[in-house]
């Protein structure tokens, strides 16, 4: 169970603090593979739909990314949070 109110208090207390410090060495530069992307020119016509977790074109019903959230994430977001203070 994730307690949102406690997590919010922790994040507020840590705001502006340096949490992680870099250490070690620099690896040589490597070319990263480019992810598949879709260029959209008429971005005003896309709306984010929470039910499918994706941007949807209302005219065609086409999803922009085709993202499928894992069942574990859906369970965590729906059942695993105590958000009583919201």
N, C-alpha and C positions, 0 to 999 in steps of 0.2 A: 504494500500500500504506500503510495506517495502522498505525503501531507503537504498540500500546496501552501498553506499559511506558513508552516515552518520553513519550507524551501524559499519562500519569498523573504522571510526575515533573514535567512542566511545570505541570500543574494544581495539584499540591501546592506548588510554589514560588510560584505566583501567589495562593494562598489568602489572603484578607484584604487583598489589595492593590487599590487603585483602578485599574482597567484602562481604563475609558472615562470621559471627562469630557464633560459636557453643554456645548454652546456654541450660539450662534445666537439665535434668537428664538422666541416662542411663536406658533403658528398659531391663528386663531380656532377656537373649538369647533364641530365639525360632528357631526351626528347619524350614528352608525354603524349600518349595517344589522345587524339581529339575525340570527345564524345559526339555521338550523332546528335544533331540539332536541327531544329526547324525554324526557318526565318519567317517571321510573321510581320507583314507590313500594316495590316488593318487590325492593330492590337485593341482598338476600342471595342471591337465586336466580340471579344473573348471575356467570359465571366468565370470566376472561380466557383466551383461547385463542391461544397463540403462533403456531399454524399459520395462522390467519386474521387475526391482529393486530386482534382485536376482542373485545368482550364478548359472550358467547353465553349464551342462556337454555338450560340443559340439558333443560328440559321440552319446549320447542317447537323448539329449534334455531335460533331467530331471532337474528340479529346486531343489536347495539344501534346501531352507527354506520354500518355499510356501508362502512367505510374499505377502500380498495384501495391497497396500497403500490406505488409505482412500481418497475418492473423494475430501474432503476439502484440504488435503495436496497436492494433485496433482494440484488443482486450485491455491493454494498459490504459489507453486513453478513455475508454468507456467505463471500465470497472475498477481500475487499479488506482484511482485518485480520490482523495478525500478533499473535495473543494467546497466544504460547507460554508466557508467565509465569503465566497463569491456571491 
